[in-house]
Amino acid sequence: MLDNLNTHNEKSLALTFGKDEARKIMEKISLHHTPKHASWLNMAEIELSVVERQYTKKRIATHSYLAKELSHWKERRNRKEETITWKFTIEDAKKVFKYDGQN
């Protein structure tokens, strides 16, 4: 699964490896892009950021301790029905990408 980065396509492969090699690569793979308006990858990155902020001050000594802690964290988060609050609005995007309504 890929995000919608402009390099995730056959044209970028051709620029990097040449047309013949890009064609061979494309015959071996299938690209599946996430929806532009609601990427699961963005949500996963946000959730990982929440975990990181909540656990960066803790020492995680072993993999089993980490797995146990993450399991408890996930159960608490699900029980509270925590959700992602999107803060980047359409108006923010228009400012960042200098959209003037003409393009």
N, CA, C and O atoms as a GROMACS GRO file, in nm:
protein
  412
    1MET      N    1   0.086  -0.116   0.000
    1MET     CA    2   0.000   0.000   0.000
    1MET      C    3   0.090   0.123   0.000
    1MET      O    4   0.188   0.130   0.074
    2LEU      N    5   0.056   0.219  -0.084
    2LEU     CA    6   0.138   0.339  -0.096
    2LEU      C    7   0.055   0.463  -0.069
    2LEU      O    8  -0.067   0.463  -0.086
    3ASP      N    9   0.123   0.567  -0.025
    3ASP     CA   10   0.053   0.695  -0.020
    3ASP      C   11   0.055   0.750  -0.162
    3ASP      O   12   0.095   0.681  -0.255
    4ASN      N   13   0.012   0.871  -0.179
    4ASN     CA   14  -0.001   0.927  -0.313
    4ASN      C   15   0.116   1.016  -0.353
    4ASN      O   16   0.100   1.110  -0.431
    5LEU      N   17   0.232   0.986  -0.300
    5LEU     CA   18   0.352   1.063  -0.335
    5LEU      C   19   0.374   1.055  -0.486
    5LEU      O   20   0.354   0.950  -0.547
    6ASN      N   21   0.415   1.165  -0.545
    6ASN     CA   22   0.428   1.169  -0.690
    6ASN      C   23   0.537   1.078  -0.746
    6ASN      O   24   0.546   1.061  -0.868
    7THR      N   25   0.620   1.020  -0.662
    7THR     CA   26   0.724   0.928  -0.711
    7THR      C   27   0.678   0.783  -0.716
    7THR      O   28   0.753   0.696  -0.760
    8HIS      N   29   0.557   0.756  -0.670
    8HIS     CA   30   0.508   0.619  -0.667
    8HIS      C   31   0.433   0.586  -0.796
    8HIS      O   32   0.312   0.563  -0.794
    9ASN      N   33   0.506   0.586  -0.908
    9ASN     CA   34   0.443   0.555  -1.036
    9ASN      C   35   0.548   0.507  -1.137
    9ASN      O   36   0.668   0.514  -1.112
   10GLU      N   37   0.499   0.459  -1.250
   10GLU     CA   38   0.589   0.405  -1.352
   10GLU      C   39   0.680   0.512  -1.411
   10GLU      O   40   0.796   0.485  -1.443
   11LYS      N   41   0.630   0.633  -1.426
   11LYS     CA   42   0.711   0.740  -1.483
   11LYS      C   43   0.836   0.765  -1.398
   11LYS      O   44   0.945   0.785  -1.452
   12SER      N   45   0.820   0.765  -1.266
   12SER     CA   46   0.936   0.786  -1.178
   12SER      C   47   1.034   0.670  -1.187
   12SER      O   48   1.155   0.690  -1.182
   13LEU      N   49   0.980   0.548  -1.200
   13LEU     CA   50   1.069   0.433  -1.218
   13LEU      C   51   1.148   0.447  -1.348
   13LEU      O   52   1.267   0.416  -1.352
   14ALA      N   53   1.082   0.493  -1.454
   14ALA     CA   54   1.149   0.509  -1.583
   14ALA      C   55   1.259   0.614  -1.575
   14ALA      O   56   1.366   0.598  -1.634
   15LEU      N   57   1.234   0.721  -1.502
   15LEU     CA   58   1.336   0.825  -1.486
   15LEU      C   59   1.457   0.772  -1.409
   15LEU      O   60   1.570   0.812  -1.434
   16THR      N   61   1.431   0.682  -1.315
   16THR     CA   62   1.538   0.629  -1.232
   16THR      C   63   1.613   0.513  -1.298
   16THR      O   64   1.736   0.508  -1.296
   17PHE      N   65   1.536   0.421  -1.358
   17PHE     CA   66   1.596   0.296  -1.408
   17PHE      C   67   1.594   0.283  -1.560
   17PHE      O   68   1.654   0.190  -1.614
   18GLY      N   69   1.528   0.373  -1.629
   18GLY     CA   70   1.511   0.360  -1.774
   18GLY      C   71   1.380   0.290  -1.805
   18GLY      O   72   1.327   0.215  -1.722
   19LYS      N   73   1.327   0.314  -1.926
   19LYS     CA   74   1.194   0.263  -1.963
   19LYS      C   75   1.185   0.110  -1.961
   19LYS      O   76   1.087   0.055  -1.910
   20ASP      N   77   1.286   0.043  -2.015
   20ASP     CA   78   1.280  -0.104  -2.021
   20ASP      C   79   1.277  -0.167  -1.881
   20ASP      O   80   1.197  -0.256  -1.854
   21GLU      N   81   1.365  -0.119  -1.794
   21GLU     CA   82   1.370  -0.175  -1.658
   21GLU      C   83   1.244  -0.138  -1.581
   21GLU      O   84   1.193  -0.220  -1.504
   22ALA      N   85   1.193  -0.017  -1.601
   22ALA     CA   86   1.069   0.024  -1.535
   22ALA      C   87   0.953  -0.067  -1.577
   22ALA      O   88   0.871  -0.105  -1.494
   23ARG      N   89   0.947  -0.100  -1.704
   23ARG     CA   90   0.841  -0.189  -1.754
   23ARG      C   91   0.852  -0.327  -1.688
   23ARG      O   92   0.751  -0.386  -1.649
   24LYS      N   93   0.975  -0.378  -1.676
   24LYS     CA   94   0.996  -0.509  -1.610
   24LYS      C   95   0.951  -0.504  -1.464
   24LYS      O   96   0.887  -0.597  -1.415
   25ILE      N   97   0.986  -0.395  -1.396
   25ILE     CA   98   0.947  -0.380  -1.255
   25ILE      C   99   0.795  -0.375  -1.243
   25ILE      O  100   0.737  -0.441  -1.157
   26MET      N  101   0.731  -0.296  -1.329
   26MET     CA  102   0.586  -0.280  -1.323
   26MET      C  103   0.512  -0.412  -1.351
   26MET      O  104   0.401  -0.432  -1.303
   27GLU      N  105   0.573  -0.500  -1.429
   27GLU     CA  106   0.512  -0.631  -1.454
   27GLU      C  107   0.512  -0.718  -1.329
   27GLU      O  108   0.432  -0.810  -1.318
   28LYS      N  109   0.603  -0.689  -1.236
   28LYS     CA  110   0.618  -0.771  -1.115
   28LYS      C  111   0.542  -0.716  -0.994
   28LYS      O  112   0.522  -0.787  -0.896
   29ILE      N  113   0.499  -0.591  -1.002
   29ILE     CA  114   0.433  -0.529  -0.886
   29ILE      C  115   0.295  -0.475  -0.924
   29ILE      O  116   0.263  -0.456  -1.041
   30SER      N  117   0.218  -0.452  -0.824
   30SER     CA  118   0.087  -0.389  -0.841
   30SER      C  119   0.078  -0.275  -0.740
   30SER      O  120   0.090  -0.296  -0.619
   31LEU      N  121   0.057  -0.154  -0.789
   31LEU     CA  122   0.049  -0.038  -0.702
   31LEU      C  123  -0.093  -0.018  -0.654
   31LEU      O  124  -0.187  -0.018  -0.733
   32HIS      N  125  -0.109  -0.001  -0.525
   32HIS     CA  126  -0.239   0.026  -0.465
   32HIS      C  127  -0.225   0.153  -0.382
   32HIS      O  128  -0.162   0.152  -0.276
   33HIS      N  129  -0.282   0.260  -0.430
   33HIS     CA  130  -0.271   0.388  -0.362
   33HIS      C  131  -0.384   0.408  -0.261
   33HIS      O  132  -0.496   0.359  -0.281
   34THR      N  133  -0.354   0.478  -0.155
   34THR     CA  134  -0.455   0.509  -0.056
   34THR      C  135  -0.543   0.622  -0.109
   34THR      O  136  -0.498   0.699  -0.195
   35PRO      N  137  -0.665   0.633  -0.061
   35PRO     CA  138  -0.750   0.744  -0.105
   35PRO      C  139  -0.686   0.878  -0.067
   35PRO      O  140  -0.633   0.891   0.043
   36LYS      N  141  -0.692   0.975  -0.156
   36LYS     CA  142  -0.630   1.105  -0.129
   36LYS      C  143  -0.700   1.178  -0.016
   36LYS      O  144  -0.637   1.255   0.057
   37HIS      N  145  -0.829   1.156   0.001
   37HIS     CA  146  -0.905   1.232   0.099
   37HIS      C  147  -0.906   1.170   0.238
   37HIS      O  148  -0.946   1.237   0.334
   38ALA      N  149  -0.863   1.045   0.252
   38ALA     CA  150  -0.871   0.981   0.384
   38ALA      C  151  -0.772   0.866   0.394
   38ALA      O  152  -0.812   0.750   0.408
   39SER      N  153  -0.649   0.897   0.388
   39SER     CA  154  -0.545   0.795   0.388
   39SER      C  155  -0.533   0.724   0.522
   39SER      O  156  -0.516   0.789   0.626
   40TRP      N  157  -0.540   0.591   0.521
   40TRP     CA  158  -0.520   0.514   0.644
   40TRP      C  159  -0.376   0.533   0.693
   40TRP      O  160  -0.349   0.525   0.812
   41LEU      N  161  -0.285   0.560   0.600
   41LEU     CA  162  -0.146   0.579   0.638
   41LEU      C  163  -0.130   0.703   0.725
   41LEU      O  164  -0.053   0.702   0.820
   42ASN      N  165  -0.202   0.809   0.692
   42ASN     CA  166  -0.198   0.930   0.776
   42ASN      C  167  -0.247   0.899   0.916
   42ASN      O  168  -0.188   0.943   1.015
   43MET      N  169  -0.356   0.823   0.925
   43MET     CA  170  -0.411   0.789   1.056
   43MET      C  171  -0.313   0.702   1.136
   43MET      O  172  -0.297   0.721   1.256
   44ALA      N  173  -0.248   0.608   1.069
   44ALA     CA  174  -0.150   0.523   1.137
   44ALA      C  175  -0.034   0.607   1.190
   44ALA      O  176   0.013   0.585   1.301
   45GLU      N  177   0.012   0.702   1.108
   45GLU     CA  178   0.122   0.788   1.152
   45GLU      C  179   0.082   0.873   1.272
   45GLU      O  180   0.163   0.896   1.362
   46ILE      N  181  -0.041   0.920   1.274
   46ILE     CA  182  -0.089   1.000   1.387
   46ILE      C  183  -0.095   0.914   1.512
   46ILE      O  184  -0.052   0.959   1.619
   47GLU      N  185  -0.146   0.792   1.501
   47GLU     CA  186  -0.153   0.703   1.617
   47GLU      C  187  -0.014   0.672   1.670
   47GLU      O  188   0.008   0.670   1.792
   48LEU      N  189   0.081   0.647   1.581
   48LEU     CA  190   0.218   0.620   1.625
   48LEU      C  191   0.278   0.743   1.694
   48LEU      O  192   0.355   0.730   1.789
   49SER      N  193   0.242   0.860   1.647
   49SER     CA  194   0.289   0.983   1.711
   49SER      C  195   0.233   0.995   1.854
   49SER      O  196   0.304   1.037   1.945
   50VAL      N  197   0.106   0.957   1.872
   50VAL     CA  198   0.046   0.959   2.006
   50VAL      C  199   0.121   0.863   2.097
   50VAL      O  200   0.154   0.899   2.210
   51VAL      N  201   0.147   0.743   2.050
   51VAL     CA  202   0.221   0.645   2.130
   51VAL      C  203   0.358   0.700   2.167
   51VAL      O  204   0.400   0.692   2.282
   52GLU      N  205   0.427   0.756   2.069
   52GLU     CA  206   0.561   0.809   2.094
   52GLU      C  207   0.559   0.917   2.201
   52GLU      O  208   0.643   0.916   2.292
   53ARG      N  209   0.465   1.011   2.191
   53ARG     CA  210   0.458   1.119   2.290
   53ARG      C  211   0.428   1.066   2.430
   53ARG      O  212   0.476   1.121   2.529
   54GLN      N  213   0.348   0.961   2.437
   54GLN     CA  214   0.310   0.909   2.568
   54GLN      C  215   0.416   0.816   2.628
   54GLN      O  216   0.416   0.793   2.748
   55TYR      N  217   0.506   0.763   2.544
   55TYR     CA  218   0.604   0.667   2.595
   55TYR      C  219   0.748   0.713   2.584
   55TYR      O  220   0.837   0.638   2.625
   56THR      N  221   0.777   0.829   2.532
   56THR     CA  222   0.917   0.869   2.514
   56THR      C  223   0.989   0.891   2.645
   56THR      O  224   1.112   0.883   2.649
   57LYS      N  225   0.918   0.918   2.752
   57LYS     CA  226   0.984   0.941   2.880
   57LYS      C  227   1.001   0.814   2.961
   57LYS      O  228   1.060   0.814   3.069
   58LYS      N  229   0.949   0.705   2.908
   58LYS     CA  230   0.960   0.576   2.976
   58LYS      C  231   1.074   0.494   2.916
   58LYS      O  232   1.102   0.504   2.797
   59ARG      N  233   1.136   0.415   2.998
   59ARG     CA  234   1.237   0.322   2.949
   59ARG      C  235   1.167   0.190   2.918
   59ARG      O  236   1.103   0.131   3.005
   60ILE      N  237   1.180   0.146   2.796
   60ILE     CA  238   1.120   0.019   2.754
   60ILE      C  239   1.236  -0.080   2.741
   60ILE      O  240   1.312  -0.077   2.645
   61ALA      N  241   1.247  -0.168   2.840
   61ALA     CA  242   1.365  -0.254   2.850
   61ALA      C  243   1.359  -0.377   2.759
   61ALA      O  244   1.462  -0.420   2.707
   62THR      N  245   1.240  -0.431   2.739
   62THR     CA  246   1.231  -0.555   2.661
   62THR      C  247   1.116  -0.548   2.562
   62THR      O  248   1.023  -0.468   2.576
   63HIS      N  249   1.125  -0.633   2.462
   63HIS     CA  250   1.018  -0.640   2.362
   63HIS      C  251   0.888  -0.685   2.426
   63HIS      O  252   0.782  -0.633   2.393
   64SER      N  253   0.895  -0.780   2.517
   64SER     CA  254   0.772  -0.830   2.581
   64SER      C  255   0.707  -0.720   2.666
   64SER      O  256   0.584  -0.711   2.671
   65TYR      N  257   0.788  -0.639   2.734
   65TYR     CA  258   0.734  -0.528   2.812
   65TYR      C  259   0.666  -0.426   2.720
   65TYR      O  260   0.558  -0.376   2.752
   66LEU      N  261   0.729  -0.396   2.608
   66LEU     CA  262   0.672  -0.304   2.511
   66LEU      C  263   0.538  -0.358   2.459
   66LEU      O  264   0.440  -0.285   2.452
   67ALA      N  265   0.535  -0.486   2.423
   67ALA     CA  266   0.411  -0.546   2.372
   67ALA      C  267   0.300  -0.538   2.476
   67ALA      O  268   0.186  -0.508   2.442
   68LYS      N  269   0.332  -0.566   2.601
   68LYS     CA  270   0.233  -0.560   2.709
   68LYS      C  271   0.182  -0.417   2.728
   68LYS      O  272   0.062  -0.395   2.738
   69GLU      N  273   0.274  -0.320   2.732
   69GLU     CA  274   0.236  -0.181   2.749
   69GLU      C  275   0.150  -0.131   2.634
   69GLU      O  276   0.051  -0.061   2.655
   70LEU      N  277   0.188  -0.167   2.512
   70LEU     CA  278   0.110  -0.124   2.395
   70LEU      C  279  -0.028  -0.187   2.393
   70LEU      O  280  -0.126  -0.124   2.352
   71SER      N  281  -0.036  -0.310   2.439
   71SER     CA  282  -0.166  -0.376   2.447
   71SER      C  283  -0.258  -0.304   2.545
   71SER      O  284  -0.375  -0.282   2.515
   72HIS      N  285  -0.204  -0.268   2.661
   72HIS     CA  286  -0.282  -0.192   2.760
   72HIS      C  287  -0.321  -0.055   2.705
   72HIS      O  288  -0.434  -0.010   2.722
   73TRP      N  289  -0.227   0.011   2.639
   73TRP     CA  290  -0.253   0.142   2.580
   73TRP      C  291  -0.367   0.133   2.480
   73TRP      O  292  -0.459   0.215   2.481
   74LYS      N  293  -0.360   0.033   2.392
   74LYS     CA  294  -0.463   0.015   2.290
   74LYS      C  295  -0.600  -0.012   2.353
   74LYS      O  296  -0.701   0.043   2.309
   75GLU      N  297  -0.603  -0.096   2.456
   75GLU     CA  298  -0.730  -0.126   2.524
   75GLU      C  299  -0.790   0.000   2.586
   75GLU      O  300  -0.910   0.024   2.574
   76ARG      N  301  -0.705   0.081   2.652
   76ARG     CA  302  -0.754   0.207   2.713
   76ARG      C  303  -0.806   0.302   2.606
   76ARG      O  304  -0.912   0.362   2.620
   77ARG      N  305  -0.729   0.316   2.499
   77ARG     CA  306  -0.768   0.408   2.391
   77ARG      C  307  -0.898   0.364   2.326
   77ARG      O  308  -0.983   0.448   2.295
   78ASN      N  309  -0.915   0.236   2.303
   78ASN     CA  310  -1.038   0.184   2.244
   78ASN      C  311  -1.155   0.198   2.341
   78ASN      O  312  -1.266   0.233   2.299
   79ARG      N  313  -1.132   0.172   2.468
   79ARG     CA  314  -1.238   0.181   2.569
   79ARG      C  315  -1.290   0.326   2.578
   79ARG      O  316  -1.410   0.349   2.592
   80LYS      N  317  -1.197   0.422   2.570
   80LYS     CA  318  -1.235   0.563   2.575
   80LYS      C  319  -1.290   0.613   2.441
   80LYS      O  320  -1.337   0.726   2.429
   81GLU      N  321  -1.281   0.526   2.339
   81GLU     CA  322  -1.324   0.561   2.203
   81GLU      C  323  -1.254   0.688   2.153
   81GLU      O  324  -1.316   0.778   2.097
   82GLU      N  325  -1.122   0.690   2.177
   82GLU     CA  326  -1.041   0.802   2.131
   82GLU      C  327  -1.046   0.810   1.979
   82GLU      O  328  -1.047   0.707   1.910
   83THR      N  329  -1.049   0.930   1.927
   83THR     CA  330  -1.049   0.949   1.783
   83THR      C  331  -0.941   1.049   1.744
   83THR      O  332  -0.885   1.118   1.829
   84ILE      N  333  -0.916   1.055   1.616
   84ILE     CA  334  -0.819   1.151   1.563
   84ILE      C  335  -0.894   1.280   1.533
   84ILE      O  336  -1.000   1.278   1.469
   85THR      N  337  -0.840   1.390   1.578
   85THR     CA  338  -0.898   1.520   1.547
   85THR      C  339  -0.811   1.585   1.441
   85THR      O  340  -0.697   1.624   1.468
   86TRP      N  341  -0.864   1.595   1.321
   86TRP     CA  342  -0.788   1.655   1.212
   86TRP      C  343  -0.780   1.805   1.236
   86TRP      O  344  -0.882   1.872   1.254
   87LYS      N  345  -0.660   1.858   1.235
   87LYS     CA  346  -0.642   2.001   1.260
   87LYS      C  347  -0.600   2.077   1.135
   87LYS      O  348  -0.602   2.200   1.134
   88PHE      N  349  -0.564   2.006   1.032
   88PHE     CA  350  -0.522   2.069   0.907
   88PHE      C  351  -0.646   2.083   0.820
   88PHE      O  352  -0.694   1.985   0.762
   89THR      N  353  -0.698   2.205   0.811
   89THR     CA  354  -0.824   2.230   0.742
   89THR      C  355  -0.801   2.261   0.594
   89THR      O  356  -0.688   2.278   0.549
   90ILE      N  357  -0.910   2.268   0.520
   90ILE     CA  358  -0.901   2.307   0.379
   90ILE      C  359  -0.843   2.448   0.367
   90ILE      O  360  -0.763   2.475   0.278
   91GLU      N  361  -0.883   2.536   0.458
   91GLU     CA  362  -0.829   2.672   0.456
   91GLU      C  363  -0.678   2.671   0.482
   91GLU      O  364  -0.603   2.746   0.419
   92ASP      N  365  -0.633   2.586   0.574
   92ASP     CA  366  -0.488   2.572   0.600
   92ASP      C  367  -0.418   2.526   0.473
   92ASP      O  368  -0.313   2.579   0.436
   93ALA      N  369  -0.476   2.427   0.406
   93ALA     CA  370  -0.415   2.372   0.284
   93ALA      C  371  -0.405   2.479   0.176
   93ALA      O  372  -0.304   2.488   0.106
   94LYS      N  373  -0.508   2.560   0.163
   94LYS     CA  374  -0.506   2.667   0.062
   94LYS      C  375  -0.392   2.765   0.090
   94LYS      O  376  -0.328   2.814  -0.003
   95LYS      N  377  -0.367   2.793   0.217
   95LYS     CA  378  -0.257   2.883   0.253
   95LYS      C  379  -0.121   2.818   0.225
   95LYS      O  380  -0.033   2.879   0.165
   96VAL      N  381  -0.106   2.694   0.269
   96VAL     CA  382   0.022   2.624   0.253
   96VAL      C  383   0.057   2.606   0.106
   96VAL      O  384   0.171   2.626   0.065
   97PHE      N  385  -0.044   2.567   0.027
   97PHE     CA  386  -0.018   2.538  -0.115
   97PHE      C  387  -0.050   2.657  -0.205
   97PHE      O  388  -0.055   2.644  -0.327
   98LYS      N  389  -0.070   2.775  -0.143
   98LYS     CA  390  -0.091   2.902  -0.214
   98LYS      C  391  -0.198   2.890  -0.321
   98LYS      O  392  -0.177   2.930  -0.436
   99TYR      N  393  -0.312   2.834  -0.283
   99TYR     CA  394  -0.426   2.819  -0.374
   99TYR      C  395  -0.503   2.949  -0.378
   99TYR      O  396  -0.546   3.000  -0.275
  100ASP      N  397  -0.522   3.004  -0.499
  100ASP     CA  398  -0.593   3.130  -0.513
  100ASP      C  399  -0.728   3.114  -0.582
  100ASP      O  400  -0.792   3.214  -0.616
  101GLY      N  401  -0.772   2.991  -0.603
  101GLY     CA  402  -0.899   2.965  -0.669
  101GLY      C  403  -0.888   2.960  -0.819
  101GLY      O  404  -0.987   2.929  -0.887
  102GLN      N  405  -0.773   2.990  -0.874
  102GLN     CA  406  -0.755   2.992  -1.020
  102GLN      C  407  -0.692   2.865  -1.075
  102GLN      O  408  -0.710   2.833  -1.193
  103ASN      N  409  -0.618   2.791  -0.991
  103ASN     CA  410  -0.548   2.672  -1.041
  103ASN      C  411  -0.609   2.546  -0.990
  103ASN      O  412  -0.562   2.437  -1.023
   0.00000   0.00000   0.00000
